[in-house]
């Protein structure tokens, strides 16, 4: 029996319009009404997640920034697994040496040196998950991050690295040049404190090695008296692997990469076909 359902956001819960469909909303509410714990597990910051969930009127716990932070449905921080500052500085230096643009995710939000590239990062994630989406539509949705204050511009990341009140959750790198991305990933492997994954064709998600969706989800369900074998997880990309490998029922979206599908027990419909809702209905 499934007692907990965890869903990724981009390419999973969200359709190509970056919205939660009515079918997905109703399935989640139905699961909650039946006593099933529903959790969102995403690479996004809590601030970005709440912006979307508030619009859909969904209230549930959030595993954010790939597991670096876990919050209750009321927004209270249950746990945080930041990157140690000296390690974050080393990682940042290596990205800069490779000429890799990156954003910094902290406990206070997301920070960028260049809002225009910040838009390009989200366009990459959207288009990677939704190849048929019109580029201009992806750009419009991505620009909302800036317009709604979900990304803050700073002149230097030293402001964050030197401020004790900022915990560094993630460095989010982006480069169209695959050789530079691969070189950066290889350089980061030397920092054994870190985990490197990806949620799009051109990005690198760098977190503490214990800040992974699967680790955070397993810890969370255990705190609720739920076995990870009684948990279903849904995802479409490589930053979902750690939770898809752990749960009792792993569901790949119809739009997921082939490698993700081979890891999973079930393949549901695409994110534009309400695959989350269909996967939930199957287990209720």
C-alpha positions in Angstrom: 0.0 0.0 0.0 1.3 3.4 -0.9 1.3 5.8 2.0 3.5 8.6 0.6 3.6 10.1 -2.9 6.6 12.3 -4.0 6.5 14.3 -7.2 9.1 16.3 -9.1 7.9 19.6 -10.6 9.5 20.5 -13.9 8.5 18.0 -16.6 6.4 16.1 -14.0 3.8 17.9 -12.0 4.1 21.0 -14.3 2.8 20.9 -17.8 4.6 22.7 -20.7 2.8 25.9 -19.7 4.5 25.6 -16.3 1.2 25.1 -14.5 -0.4 22.3 -12.4 -3.3 21.0 -14.4 -6.7 20.7 -12.8 -6.5 16.9 -13.2 -3.2 16.8 -11.2 -4.7 19.1 -8.5 -7.7 16.9 -8.0 -5.6 13.8 -7.9 -3.4 15.3 -5.2 -6.3 16.5 -3.1 -8.0 13.1 -3.4 -4.8 11.4 -2.2 -4.5 13.7 0.7 -8.2 13.1 1.6 -7.4 9.4 1.8 -4.6 10.0 4.2 -1.7 9.7 1.8 1.2 12.0 2.4 2.0 14.0 -0.7 5.4 15.7 -1.0 6.9 17.9 -3.7 10.6 17.1 -4.4 12.3 19.6 -6.7 15.5 21.4 -7.6 13.7 24.7 -7.2 13.9 27.0 -4.2 11.1 27.1 -1.7 10.1 30.6 -2.8 9.6 29.4 -6.4 7.7 26.3 -5.3 5.3 28.3 -3.2 4.7 30.7 -6.0 3.4 27.8 -8.1 1.7 25.8 -5.4 -0.2 28.9 -4.1 -1.6 29.4 -7.6 -2.8 25.8 -7.6 -4.0 26.0 -4.0 -1.9 22.9 -3.0 -0.6 22.6 0.5 2.0 20.0 1.2 5.6 19.5 2.5 8.4 20.5 0.1 11.8 18.9 -0.4 13.5 21.8 -2.1 16.8 22.6 -3.8 17.3 18.8 -4.6 17.0 17.9 -0.9 19.1 20.7 0.6 16.0 22.0 2.4 12.8 20.3 3.7 9.8 22.3 4.8 6.5 21.5 6.3 3.3 22.4 4.5 3.2 25.6 6.7 6.7 26.5 5.5 8.6 25.7 8.6 12.2 24.4 7.9 12.5 20.8 9.1 16.0 20.3 8.0 18.8 21.9 5.9 21.9 20.5 4.4 24.0 23.4 3.1 27.4 23.3 1.4 30.1 24.4 3.8 31.2 27.9 2.8 34.9 27.0 2.0 33.7 24.2 -0.2 31.2 26.4 -2.0 33.9 29.0 -2.6 36.2 26.3 -4.1 33.3 25.1 -6.4 32.5 28.6 -7.4 36.2 29.2 -8.3 36.3 26.1 -10.5 33.1 27.1 -12.3 34.5 30.6 -13.0 37.8 29.1 -14.2 35.8 27.1 -16.7 33.8 30.2 -17.7 30.5 28.5 -16.4 27.8 30.9 -15.4 26.1 29.9 -12.2 23.4 31.0 -9.7 23.6 30.6 -6.0 20.7 29.2 -4.0 20.6 30.1 -0.3 18.2 29.9 2.6 17.1 33.4 1.6 16.4 32.7 -2.1 18.1 32.6 -5.4 20.9 35.0 -6.5 22.2 35.8 -10.0 24.9 38.0 -11.4 23.1 38.3 -14.7 19.2 38.2 -14.9 19.3 37.6 -18.7 21.2 34.3 -18.2 19.0 33.5 -15.3 16.1 33.5 -17.8 18.1 31.3 -20.2 18.6 28.7 -17.4 14.9 28.3 -16.9 14.2 28.2 -20.6 16.7 25.3 -20.8 14.9 23.4 -18.1 11.5 24.0 -19.6 12.6 23.1 -23.2 14.5 20.0 -22.0 11.3 18.7 -20.3 9.0 20.0 -23.0 10.7 19.8 -26.4 7.5 20.9 -28.2 7.1 24.1 -26.3 7.5 27.4 -28.2 10.8 29.1 -27.2 8.9 32.5 -26.8 6.5 30.9 -24.4 9.4 29.4 -22.4 11.1 32.8 -22.3 7.9 34.5 -21.1 7.5 32.1 -18.2 11.1 32.3 -17.3 11.0 36.1 -17.1 8.4 35.8 -14.4 11.1 34.6 -12.1 12.7 38.0 -12.3 9.4 40.0 -12.4 8.1 38.4 -9.3 11.3 38.7 -7.3 12.2 35.0 -7.3 15.7 35.8 -8.4 17.8 38.5 -6.8 20.7 40.3 -8.6 24.0 40.8 -6.8 27.2 42.3 -8.1 29.4 39.6 -6.5 28.7 36.3 -4.8 31.2 37.3 -2.1 28.3 39.1 -0.5 26.7 35.7 0.1 29.8 33.7 0.9 30.9 36.2 3.5 27.5 36.6 5.1 27.0 34.1 8.0 23.2 34.5 7.7 23.3 33.0 4.2 23.5 29.2 4.0 24.6 28.0 0.5 22.2 25.3 -0.7 23.2 25.0 -4.4 25.3 26.3 -7.2 23.3 26.1 -10.4 25.7 26.1 -13.4 24.8 26.7 -17.0 26.7 26.5 -20.3 25.7 25.6 -23.9 29.2 24.3 -24.5 29.2 20.6 -23.6 33.0 20.3 -23.4 33.1 23.1 -20.9 30.3 21.6 -18.8 32.0 18.2 -18.8 35.3 19.7 -17.8 33.6 21.6 -15.0 31.9 18.4 -13.8 35.2 16.6 -13.8 36.9 19.4 -11.8 34.0 19.4 -9.3 34.4 15.6 -8.8 37.6 16.3 -6.8 35.4 18.0 -4.2 34.1 14.9 -2.5 31.8 16.8 -0.3 29.6 17.6 -3.3 27.0 15.9 -5.5 26.5 16.9 -9.1 23.3 16.2 -11.1 21.3 17.8 -13.9 17.7 18.9 -14.6 18.2 20.1 -18.1 20.4 19.5 -21.2 22.8 22.3 -20.3 22.9 22.7 -16.6 24.8 21.4 -13.5 23.2 21.2 -10.1 25.8 21.2 -7.3 24.7 20.5 -3.8 26.1 18.9 -0.6 26.6 15.1 -1.2 23.8 14.5 1.4 21.5 17.0 -0.2 19.8 14.7 -2.7 16.1 14.1 -3.2 16.3 10.4 -2.3 18.1 11.0 0.9 15.8 13.8 2.0 12.7 11.8 1.0 13.8 8.7 2.9 14.6 10.7 6.0 11.2 12.5 5.8 9.0 9.4 5.4 10.8 7.7 8.2 10.0 10.7 10.5 6.3 10.1 9.6 6.5 6.4 10.4 6.3 5.4 6.7 8.7 2.9 5.0 10.4 4.0 1.8 9.0 0.8 0.3 5.5 2.3 0.9 6.4 5.4 -1.1 5.9 6.3 -4.8 8.0 8.8 -6.5 7.5 10.4 -10.0 10.1 12.1 -12.1 11.6 12.8 -15.5 15.2 13.8 -15.1 18.6 12.9 -13.6 18.2 14.9 -10.4 15.3 12.5 -9.7 17.4 9.3 -9.8 18.3 9.2 -6.1 14.6 9.0 -5.1 13.5 6.8 -8.0 16.1 4.2 -7.0 15.0 4.2 -3.4 11.2 4.1 -3.4 8.9 1.0 -3.5 7.2 2.3 -6.7 9.2 4.4 -9.1 7.3 6.2 -11.9 8.8 7.7 -15.0 6.9 10.3 -16.9 6.1 9.6 -20.5 8.4 12.5 -21.5 11.3 11.3 -19.3 14.7 10.5 -20.7 15.2 6.9 -21.8 17.7 6.2 -19.0 15.2 7.4 -16.4 12.5 5.1 -17.8 14.8 2.1 -17.6 15.2 2.7 -13.8 11.5 2.8 -13.1 8.8 0.2 -12.4 6.1 2.1 -14.3 5.9 4.6 -17.1 2.9 7.0 -16.9 1.6 9.5 -19.4 3.5 12.7 -20.2 3.3 15.9 -18.1 1.0 17.4 -20.7 -1.3 14.3 -20.5 -1.7 14.6 -16.7 0.7 11.7 -16.0 0.9 12.6 -12.3 -2.8 12.3 -11.9 -2.9 9.0 -13.8 -0.1 7.5 -11.7 -1.9 8.6 -8.5 -5.2 7.2 -9.5 -3.5 3.8 -10.2 -2.4 3.4 -6.6 -5.4 4.8 -4.7 
